[in-house]
Each structure stands twice: as structure tokens, then as C-alpha cells.
Amino acid sequence: MTRRVRFSDLAESRLNDIVEWTEERFGPHQADRYRLDLLNRVQRLAQDTIPAQSCRALWHSDLPADMMFIRAGRHFIIFSRRGERRNARDHR
């Protein structure tokens, strides 16, 4: 079964910012590689083939129980896990 991940508007904007920053500093080839790596990790997240950790354990115990994260390079991909749905989000 193929699951889809829905990006919040803010999460999608952050992804674009990350790719743009990477391109400015390291060039278009590296930016494209990093973008593909981030999207690959998100796809693996959707398929439950990448280990995720609770945000509560890393940041604060008051965060929602379904708020999880995975690492991608120097970034954290934060998402909520609700049944079959995975919602990528930006938490600030």
C-alpha cells in the first residue's frame, strides 16, 4: 500500500528554503541531491521503513504524543502520525 505524506504550507516553504540555501552555498548539483535525499526520507517515513522518534523525548514532554521526527542531514523532519496519515510539519 502506498501512503502519501501531506506537507503543511510552512513545511513545504521550509523545504524550498533549505534547497535554495544549499544551492547558494554548494551549487545546484548538491542542492538537488539533498532535496532528493529529503524527499526519499519522507517517502520512507510514509511507508514506515525508517525509524522515527518521539519529539517528546527530545524537546518537551508537553508535545502531542503523535509528533515524531526523523533526521535528515543537519535537519529534522517533524511529522504527526495519525493512523495511516503522515503530516509533515514545521514546528517552531
N, C-alpha and C positions, 0 to 999 in steps of 0.2 A: 504494500500500500504506500502510495506517495503522499506524504504530508506536505503542506505548504507553511511557510513562515510569513507572517504579516509584519512589515516594518511600520512602526509609528512614523509620522511625518518627521519628528525630531530625530529618530534613529536613522532614517534614510538621509536626512540632511547631514548628520554626523559622518555617515559613511562617505558621502561625497566630499566632505571637508578633509577627511583622512586621506582619501585618494589624491585630492588636489595638493595637499601639503606634501605627500610623498613624491608626487611628480615634480613639484618645485625644487625639492631638495635632492632627489635621487634619480630623476628622469622618468620618462613615460614607460619605459620597459619595467622598471621596478614597481612603479605605481600600478601597472596592470597586473603584475604578478601578485602584489599584495592584495589588490581588490579581488582577484580570483581566489586567493587563499581565504580571505574573509568570507566570501560567498560560499566556498566549499565547506567551511566550518559551519556556517549557518544551515546549509543543506544537511550536513551530518547531524546537526542538532535536531533538525526536523525529523530525521529518521531514527533518532535515539542511538546513534552509533558513535557518539563522542561523550565522554564523561562530563557531567556538569556538577557544579557545587552550589550549595545554598548561599545566597547573599547574606543571610542572617549570620552565618558563621564567620564571614569575612568583614562585614561592615557593622551591622547593628541588629540586635535581636528583635526590634520592633518592625522590621521589614516584613512584607507579606511572605507567607510560607512558600508560595509558588514562584517567588522571584529567585531565579537561578542565574549562574554565569558560567561562561567558558572563556579561556584565554585565547587570544589570537595575537601573536607578536607581543607588542607592548600594550595592547588594548584588551579590554574586557567586553565581551558580548553579553549583554544583560537581556534576559527574556523571562516571560512568565510562561509557566507550563500548566495549562488547564485542559485536562482530558487529552484529546487528540490535537488541541491547538497549541501553537507556539507563537508568541507575540514578541518580536524583538523590540526593545525599547531603549531609550536613553534616560538614565536616572541621574538627576543632578540634585 
